[in-house]
């Protein structure tokens, strides 16, 4: 474990350092496709078959709704997502992956799978699965009032 001077001696520091390290593995794939990590997170939570609301997408991508809306506007301008009115309530807008967006997601997923395989190789299968289990447990840990922690 690093020292306090290294900046990662707390859980927060370790998690942020791990996230940044992980994103460096995807940086080339994202930059080549003019995507930010937040935009990638949004795209990777969408489907070409089913649309979801902006609120649901913001929760899945762990982004504030205003940031998710701003990113969705940019992704729509690039033709990577579609927006349609919900059949049951035309005021509700559903968002999903366009054909072009789905192709882009598949391309980045190849790089993501390669990076995961590399990490699994370095850690070993058992440690890799344990890391996933523990991180999921931390991510889904309820906050003090009993809610699962998600951004506003």
N, C-alpha and C positions, 0 to 999 in steps of 0.2 A: 504494500500500500504506500502511496506517495505521502510525503510530509505535507503539513499545512502550507508550506511555501510552494509546494507543487500545485496547490489549488484543488486537489481532489480528495481530501481527507474526510469529507462528509459524504453522506449518501447523495445529497444533491450534487456535489461536485463530481462524484464518480459517475452518476447517471448522465450528467451533462457531458462529461468527457467521453463516455462510451457512445453517446448519441453522435457527438461530433466525429469521433473516430469512425463510426459506422457510416455516416454520411460521406466521409472522404472516399469510402469504397464505391459509392454510387455517384460521386461528383462528376466524373467524366461522362457517364451515361446521361445524367440530368442536364449538365451544361450543353452537351451536344444536341439536346432536344429543347433547349431554352426553357427549362423547368426549374423552379425552386423546390426545396424539400417540402414545403407546405403544399405546393401545387401537386407534387407527386403523391403526397399523402391523400389529397382529395381524389385524384384520379384513381389511385389504387383501391379506393373504397367505393367506386362506382361500377355499374354494370351496364353493358349495352342493351340488356333485355328489360331491366326494371329501373324505373326512375325512383328517386327518393327526394324528400323535401330538403330544402337548404338547411333547416334546423337539424334534421337527422344527419346530414352530411357534416355539418359543423361539429356535432358530437362525435361522430366516427373519426373525423380527422383531428379531433382535439384542438379545434381552433375557435376563437371568438367568432360569433356570427358575422360581425362586420368584416373581419379578415376573410372569412370563407366567401362572403358575397363578393368582395373585391377580387379574390382569386378566381371565382367562378366567372365573373365578367371577362377577365383576361382569357380564361380557357375557352369561353364561348366565342370570343373574338377570333381565336385561333382555330375554331371549328373542332375542338377536341371534346366538347360536351354538347348535349342537347338540353333544351328546356321545353317542357310541354305542360299544358294545363291538365290537372288531374281529372279523370272522367267523372268522379263523384262530386267534385267541387271545383269548378273552373277557376276559382280565385286562387287555388292552391297550385303552385308550380312544382313540377317534378324535374329532377336533373338526372341525366345518365350519360354514359359514354357514347359518343358518335363512333362511326366505323373507324375514322381516323384516330380518335382517342383510344379505341380498343387496340389498334395496331401499335400505337406508341406504348401503351401499357405493357403489351406483350414483349416489346423490344427491351424495355427497362427491366421487366421481370427476369429476363434471361441473365442480365448483369447482376440483379439482386440474388438470384439463385446461385450464380457462380460465387459471389461473395459469401453467401451463407455456407456453401460447401467448403470454401477455403477456411472459414472460421470453425466449422465443425471438424475439419481435419486438424487444425491447430489445437483445439480444445479436447478432441476426442468425443465420440458419440454420447457417452453418458454425461460428461460435463456440459456438453452443448444442450442436451435435453433438460438438465438440471437448471442451467442458466435461463432457458425459456420458461420453465416452470416458476422459478423464483421471480423473474421480471413480471410475468403475468400476475403473480400473486401481489406484488407491490403495486402494479398498475390498477388492480381491481380492489385494492384495500379501501374499505369505507373510511371517509373522513370522520371527524369527531361526532358530527350530527347524524351519522348513519348512512349518508349518501355516498355513492361512488364518486370519486374526485374527477370532475370534468370541468374544463374552462367555461366561463360565462360567455 
